[in-house]
Amino acid sequence: MQNNRILSSLGLAQKAGCIASGEYAVEKAVKGGLASLVIVAEDASDNTKKKMKNMTAFYETPLYVYGSKDDLGHCIGKEYRSMVAVLQPGFAKSVMKQLDNRPTTE
C-alpha cells in the first residue's frame, strides 16, 4: 500500500510539471540546483547508481534508491526510467516522508 502512495505522489508531481525524468534531465536539474530529490531505480546499473550518488552528494541533494525502472516510468506516464528528480520542494518533502516511513522487508 505504501508503495502505491509513493508512486501516486510521483505521478501527481508529474502532472504538476515538477518531475525531471531520465539520466540527462535529472543530471541537468541536479547541476542547476533545481532538484529537491532524486530517486534512482533499484534495477539501474551499478555505474548509474554510483554516478548519481557522487553527484547528489556533491550538490547536497537527497537521493533514494527505490522501485524498478518500470515502476518509475509507469507512475509518471512514460516508458521505463532509471531515475527521476522531483523539482518542487513541497512534493519532494512529501515523497521523502513516505520513503522514510516505508516498512523494511529485509
Steps between C-alpha positions, in 0.01 A plus 500: 500500500781742588655414164190630320500826699860577407443429132169692506677801649757486221218482244335803656830689492534409130155640426600820678812523284736443792687192372813464290548145375783318330871523562570815298207703637567395861871581468416843359250566782747398771786707356266796452386485863139428399470145638363465853509120494644230272366145483702232319343165410622194689566321172708785353861410424756523778687760297188719476434469874861587585503798262178641648612430857819699442320783319220538756752492785701779334192714433341407837182357348314215677525166316289188543520165322143382455278299266576355161561682172156382391334637818667840471413537134146371532408726793591812299331377182813418303704196404755365745721757673813425700464821703272793573555832673229684693543871432251652743605499869147434631455187289855390585436534873179297473666221299804490731271468802326203337834343401636540854187346654476197270524165674826312460460150359864395524 
